[in-house]
């Protein structure tokens, strides 16, 4: 490379900035472990609450629409924590929840009105 000390100093400074950015953007081992533990707790709760068919249905929904499956999971877990569930949730209840969420989401409609120009050629 070149023998320019000023250029070398700029390069070293830039490398230090990049290394510090990559170190801060990477989650620490504790964060990853906490996240893994939270996921495991979530799976455990759902395993206790859902019937096998319901769990299967929810996993199929998660393949296509992960955010919708996450919303259903969240509402199930919330209901369980508040004690609102009397029994395990079956597939029909999952279907009802999905339909209810589909009804709650607003459907966007676009209407195109074209102007009528009278061509008198």
C-alpha angles and dihedrals in degrees: 000000000000125000094227106129093198092056091047091052091052091050093050091048092050092048090051090051092050092048092050091049093051091048093053095043093054113082115238123246091257092054092050091048092049090049091049091049091050091051091049092049090049092050090048093052092048091047090057096044104041129070113232092254091051091049090051092049091049092049090052090051089049090058091058103029112015094175092055092048089049090053091051091047091050093051092047092050091046091051091049093050091051091049094242094131116091097181142000117298116250131202094266091057090051089052090050091050092050092049091048091052091048089053092049094054112087115239115225115224124189120203119195116202114192121204116237111228116195107224110202099178 
